[in-house]
Amino acid sequence: MGILNLTPDSFYAGSRVKIDREDILKRAEKMILEGADILDLGGYSSRPGAEDISEEEELSRVIQPISWISEAFPEVLISIDTFRSNVAKRAIETGAHLVNDISGGSLDSKMYEVVGKLQVPYFLMHMRGTPQTMQQKTDYSKLLPDILNYFAKKLHLIKEFGIKDVIIDPGFGFAKTLEQNYHILKNLEIFRTLGYPVLAGLSRKSMIYKLLGCGPEESLNGTTALHMFALSKGANILRVHDVKEANETRKLFKQLYA
């Protein structure tokens, strides 16, 4: 899953794309040629402390690019990265195929209903609070059992709304400390017990660059190392900024473990 950030303030500047048809199609084509199966488009920055924007602003950032990409590259899957049900609905109607919700339905009570009616795959992520408050919500009774319980409750609700295709995302960096992120990664295979594919969103995150004493721009090598480990722990999908390097990692993994 290649990341296309249609925001001016995403934590990794290299992932930002201007809302310009030529620039967006050029970036999309590059990712597709490098091996991206899914393009994940988001218009709301979810980095810690990011600015809260209106639904209208978010729609203005994502709808036209989805239309451009779906028309130019009909073979690629498009994911809309949003926690707002109306944005998800508009995006799917415009040409997107999947909904990637960082809030797991917690920030919009209509999300499950909308996704159920649309009958599209749903990325269910673990997060507490909002992007503005999540880093103050890292106290857990027992980290892994608490997160598994969160997913169990959400999956029960999801089934009631007729959502069939679900991908589990433990939410690296969302309401977790650096140490908690690594504890989750070391035990990533536990999420496979829920019976659904697992997504690992590790790319260039602070759990890498803070530990290595660098910034997002210098964290590709660390990202690649963690991608290989995540695959060995059962990750089915990698959400990445650098598609070429991630795809090479996947090919090497398959050669080693096939």
Secondary structure, 3 states (H helix, E strand, C coil): CEEEECCCCCCCHHHECCCCHHHHHHHHHHHHHCCCCEEEEECCCCCCCCCCCCHHHHHHHHHHHHHHHHHHCCCCEEEEECCCHHHHHHHHHHCCCEEEECCCCCCCCCHHHHHHHHCCCEEEECCCCCCCCHHHCCCCCCHHHHHHHHHHHHHHHHHHCCCCCEEEECCCCCCCCHHHHHHHHHCHHHHHHHCCCEEECCCCCHHHHHHHCCCHHHCHHHHHHHHHHHHHCCCCEECECCHHHHHHHHHHHHHHHC
